[in-house]
Amino acid sequence: MWALIAALGLGIGVMLWWGFSRQSAADRPGTATSSSAQAVVSTPVQPSPPSPPKPTTLTFEERRAAVEAVTALRALKSATSVGVVYSEYMRRLVDAKIVVDRSSSALVKSPLRAQSTT
């Protein structure tokens, strides 16, 4: 019985050795390629960077409205950075929302409004 197991193990070992020794040097990872086989070196293809967005042209009124909205939001940010009580925050928030909504209505057909809603 033990002789049969040893013979099977030896047979499997010989088959594995024979299968691995039949590979050429070019097929083995980490070995030098033979003179008949040429190594193909591929460089990864980097995607081209996205093109910068086209500058948005605004009319004078649209620009003024956008500046007012940003100014109102910056005022709210600076007021909250020093710390205010909740009632004062709510008052300033409502004031900023009024300015932003008024400015937003001036940008009805502007491409800037389409960018700000996405």
N, C-alpha and C positions, 0 to 999 in steps of 0.2 A: 504494500500500500504506500509506504513512504517513498519507495523507489518511483512509483507512478507520479506522485506529487512533485518529486525532484525533477523528473524527466519533463513534466509539463512546464514547470518553472524555468528550466533550462531552455526549452523550446520557445517559450514566450520571450525570454531574454534575448535569444539569438534573433528572433524576428524583429524585435524592437531595435536592436543594434543594427541589423541589416537595413531597416527602413530609414533610420536616421543617418547612416553613413552614406546612403545613396544621394543625399542632397548635394548639390554643387555648392561651391563657396559663395556664389552670388545669391543663393537662396537663403543662406544662413544669416540671421541678424547678427550684426556686430563683427563680421569678418570682411576682409578686403575682397573686392570683386576681381574676378579673373579678367584677363585681357580680352576675351571674347564677349564678355558681358559689359554693357555700358550702364553706369549708374545714372539714373534720372533724378535730377534735383529739382524739386518743385518749390517755388516760393509762394507763400500764401498771397492771395489777391486781396488787396485792401480796397474796400468800397470807397468811392470818391466822397468827399465831404459834401453835405447838402449845400445847395446854393443859398446864399443869404436872401432873406425875404426882400421883396421890392419895397422901397421906402413908400410909406403912405403919405399922399399929399392931402393936406387939409386946407379948407378955406380959413379965412381969418376968424370967423365965428366958431367954427368947429375947434380950432386951436385954442381959442379963448375958453370955450366950454371945457375942454379937456384939462387945461391948466387949472381952472377953478376946481374941478373935481379932485385932481391930485393934491392941490393945496388944502382942500378941506380934509382929505384923508391923512395928509401929513400932520395937520393941526390936531386931529384926533389922536394920532400916534404919539405925538409929543406930549399931549395932555395926560395920556394914560401911562407914559413912561415914568412919570414922577409919582404916580399914585393919586387917584381921586376917589371920593366916596361914590357909591353906586348911583345915587340920584344925580350927581354932577356928571358922571359918565353917561347916563341915559340922556341927559339934556344935550350933551355934546354929540352923542351918537345920532340923535334925531336931527340936530342942526346939520351934521355932515351928510346924513341921508337926504335931506332936502336939497342940498347943493348938488350932490351926485345925481339925484333923480332929475333935477332941472337941467344939469349939464348933459345927462344922457339923452334927454328929449331933443337936444340940439344936434345930437349925432345920429339922427334917425336913419339916414341913408349913407352914412359914412362907412368906409371899410374898417375904420378904427373900432366902431361899435361891433362889427362882426367878429373882430379879433378879441374883443373884451368879453364876449359872451361864450366863447369856446374854452 
